[in-house]
Amino acid sequence: MTSTDLNTYLTFGYLACGVFALISYLSSPAESRARKAVLALVILLWVVHTGAIGLRWVESYQQGIGHAPLSNLYESMIFFGWATALALIVTRLKFKADLVVLLGLPAVFLMMASTFLMDHEIKPLIPALQSNWLVAHVVTCFLGYAGFAVSFLAALILLALRSTDSTENQRRHLDLVDQVVYRAILVGFPLLTIGIVTGAAWADYAWGAYWSWDPKETWSLITWFVYAAFLHARLTREWSGRRTALLSLLGFAAVLFTYFGVNYLPGLHSYF
């Protein structure tokens, strides 16, 4: 079995897990066996997902190419799905936020399913990518993106709950998802910062300059400023609830443009 075959099985595994999560959420109370089984299944899928990434790395060496599987759109999306699944597991263990996991599993499925339309061939790295900075930069950036993805999902839930009649139980849910919105960014922001710093070091190694205002660099900086504004508003202005949720949505929109949108702009960074 190839890593591509394994990723196909994983994609439908995440879909099945999402369906199971929905059934358990609608029919079982919190901390029930069914909900714990969902968590166990997500962890199992994530372990297999880790193995699939490792298998692709081995396949790369078997083909005489030998590089970390992080170099193109297909590989980065597989890793984004892996990182987001990890973030969902941590969120469930830390906050018992079943609703975030319920919304997150379809997102992971869509990430994995999108790779069906991408070129999955393993190719040699261009000279600019032949650096140890590749792993440090990509891993930290996508772990940060995964944190932002969880914050985005929690922000959607928070806004949806605020639009309905308030009850004591609902207020507890609001406080919980508000904490997830904040804590996920608190983790993602330093990871993005490290990603930008390692990217600058990589740029100096590859192109002889730490910063060239390439579209990817520019939009990474814009994303950083949005989340810096979120943390500033939260920590010094004591913003919470709807206002910080909207900032989280804005920040993730910047993440998506940094990841996808800049590929359509002329520049040094492109997955196409």
C-alpha positions in Angstrom: 0.0 0.0 0.0 1.3 3.4 -0.9 1.0 6.6 1.2 -1.5 7.9 -1.4 -3.7 4.9 -0.9 -3.5 5.3 2.9 -4.4 8.9 2.6 -7.5 7.9 0.6 -8.6 5.5 3.4 -7.9 8.2 6.0 -10.1 10.7 4.1 -13.1 8.5 4.4 -12.1 7.5 7.9 -12.4 11.2 8.9 -15.8 11.4 7.2 -17.1 8.3 9.0 -15.7 9.6 12.3 -17.6 12.9 11.7 -20.8 11.1 11.1 -20.2 9.0 14.3 -19.5 12.3 16.2 -22.7 13.8 15.0 -24.8 10.8 16.1 -23.1 10.6 19.5 -23.5 14.4 20.0 -27.2 14.3 19.3 -27.9 11.1 21.3 -25.4 10.9 24.1 -24.6 13.1 27.1 -21.2 14.7 27.7 -18.5 12.2 28.8 -20.6 9.3 27.6 -18.9 6.2 26.2 -20.0 7.1 22.7 -18.3 10.5 22.9 -15.1 9.0 24.4 -15.2 6.5 21.6 -15.2 9.4 19.1 -12.1 10.8 20.7 -10.4 7.4 20.6 -11.2 7.0 17.0 -9.9 10.5 16.1 -6.7 9.7 17.9 -6.4 6.4 16.0 -6.9 8.1 12.7 -4.3 10.7 13.6 -1.8 8.0 14.5 -2.4 6.4 11.1 -2.2 9.8 9.5 1.2 10.2 11.1 2.2 6.9 9.7 1.1 7.9 6.2 3.2 11.0 6.3 6.2 8.9 7.4 5.5 6.4 4.7 5.6 9.1 2.0 8.9 10.3 3.5 10.3 6.7 3.1 8.9 6.5 -0.5 10.8 9.7 -1.3 14.1 8.1 -0.2 13.2 4.9 -2.1 12.9 7.0 -5.3 16.3 8.5 -4.6 14.8 12.0 -3.9 14.8 12.0 -0.1 13.1 15.0 1.3 10.4 15.8 4.0 6.9 15.5 2.5 6.2 19.2 2.8 7.2 20.7 -0.5 4.0 21.0 -2.6 0.3 21.7 -2.3 -0.6 18.0 -2.0 1.9 17.4 0.8 1.2 20.6 2.6 -2.6 20.0 2.6 -2.0 16.5 4.0 0.1 18.0 6.7 -2.5 20.8 7.4 -5.1 18.1 7.9 -2.7 16.2 10.3 -2.0 19.4 12.3 -5.7 20.3 12.5 -6.7 16.8 13.7 -4.0 17.1 16.4 -5.4 20.5 17.4 -8.9 19.1 17.7 -7.6 16.2 19.9 -5.8 18.7 22.2 -8.9 20.9 22.3 -11.1 17.9 23.3 -8.7 16.8 25.9 -8.2 20.3 27.4 -11.6 21.8 27.1 -14.0 18.8 26.4 -15.3 21.0 23.6 -17.2 18.3 21.7 -18.9 20.8 19.5 -15.6 22.1 18.2 -14.5 18.6 17.3 -17.9 17.9 15.7 -17.4 21.0 13.4 -13.7 20.3 12.9 -13.9 16.7 11.6 -15.7 17.8 8.4 -13.1 20.4 7.9 -10.3 17.8 8.1 -12.3 15.6 5.7 -12.5 18.5 3.2 -8.8 19.2 3.5 -8.0 15.5 2.8 -10.6 15.2 0.1 -9.2 18.3 -1.7 -6.0 16.4 -2.3 -7.8 14.0 -4.7 -7.7 16.9 -7.2 -3.9 17.5 -6.7 -0.8 16.1 -8.2 0.5 13.5 -5.7 3.7 12.6 -7.5 6.9 12.9 -5.5 9.2 15.3 -7.2 12.8 16.5 -6.6 13.1 19.7 -4.7 14.2 22.8 -6.6 17.5 24.3 -5.3 15.8 27.0 -3.2 13.9 24.3 -1.2 16.9 22.2 -0.5 17.4 23.4 3.1 16.8 22.2 6.6 14.9 25.4 7.1 12.1 23.8 5.0 11.0 21.6 7.8 11.3 24.2 10.6 9.4 26.8 8.6 6.6 24.7 7.2 6.0 22.7 10.4 5.7 25.8 12.7 3.6 27.7 10.2 1.1 24.9 9.8 0.9 24.1 13.5 0.1 27.7 13.9 -2.5 27.5 11.1 -4.1 24.6 12.9 -4.5 26.6 16.1 -6.1 29.4 14.0 -8.4 26.8 12.4 -9.7 25.7 15.8 -10.1 29.3 16.9 -12.1 30.0 13.7 -14.4 27.0 14.3 -14.9 28.0 17.9 -15.7 31.6 16.8 -18.4 30.3 14.4 -19.9 28.3 17.2 -19.8 31.3 19.5 -21.5 33.6 17.0 -24.2 30.9 16.3 -24.9 30.5 20.0 -25.2 34.2 20.6 -27.9 34.4 18.0 -30.2 32.1 19.9 -32.1 32.6 23.2 -29.7 32.6 26.2 -30.0 30.0 28.9 -27.6 29.1 31.8 -26.4 26.1 29.9 -25.8 28.1 26.8 -23.9 30.8 28.7 -21.6 28.1 30.0 -21.1 26.9 26.3 -20.4 30.5 25.3 -17.7 30.9 28.0 -16.1 27.6 27.0 -15.9 28.4 23.2 -14.8 31.9 24.0 -11.8 30.4 25.9 -11.1 28.1 23.0 -11.1 31.1 20.6 -8.6 32.8 22.8 -6.4 29.9 23.8 -6.1 28.5 20.3 -4.7 31.8 19.1 -2.5 32.1 22.2 -0.8 28.9 20.9 -1.0 29.6 17.2 0.5 33.1 17.4 4.0 32.3 18.7 4.1 29.3 16.2 3.3 31.7 13.3 6.0 34.1 14.7 8.6 31.3 14.7 7.4 30.3 11.2 8.0 33.9 9.9 11.4 34.1 11.5 12.6 30.7 10.1 11.1 31.7 6.8 13.2 34.9 6.8 16.3 32.8 7.6 15.4 30.4 4.8 14.9 33.3 2.4 18.4 34.6 3.2 19.9 31.2 2.6 18.0 30.7 -0.7 17.8 34.2 -2.2 20.3 36.2 -0.3 17.8 38.5 1.5 15.8 38.1 4.7 12.8 39.9 3.3 11.8 40.9 -0.2 8.0 41.9 0.2 7.0 38.9 -1.8 3.2 38.4 -1.7 3.5 35.4 0.6 5.8 37.3 3.0 3.5 40.3 2.9 0.4 38.4 3.7 2.1 36.4 6.4 2.9 39.7 8.0 -0.7 40.9 7.6 -1.9 37.7 9.2 0.5 38.2 12.1 -0.7 41.8 12.6 -4.4 40.6 12.7 -3.7 38.1 15.4 -1.4 40.5 17.3 -4.4 42.9 17.3 -6.6 40.1 18.6 -4.2 39.5 21.5 -3.8 43.2 22.2 -7.6 43.7 22.3 -8.1 40.6 24.5 -5.3 41.3 27.0 -5.3 45.1 27.3 -8.8 46.1 26.2 -10.5 43.0 27.7 -12.4 42.3 24.6 -14.2 39.0 24.5 -17.2 37.3 22.9 -18.5 38.6 19.6 -15.8 41.2 18.9 -12.8 38.8 19.4 -14.8 36.1 17.5 -15.0 38.5 14.5 -11.3 39.2 14.7 -10.7 35.4 14.7 -12.7 35.1 11.5 -10.8 37.9 9.9 -7.5 36.4 10.9 -8.4 33.0 9.4 -9.5 34.7 6.2 -6.0 36.1 6.1 -4.5 32.7 6.7 -6.5 31.2 3.8 -5.4 34.0 1.5 -1.8 33.5 2.6 -2.0 29.8 1.9 -4.1 29.8 -1.3 -4.6 33.3 -2.6 -1.0 34.3 -3.1 -0.5 31.3 -5.4 -2.3 33.3 -8.0 0.0 36.3 -7.6 3.5 36.7 -9.1 6.2 35.9 -6.6 8.8 33.5 -5.3 6.3 31.4 -3.2 3.8 29.2 -5.0 2.5 25.7 -4.7 1.2 25.8 -8.3 
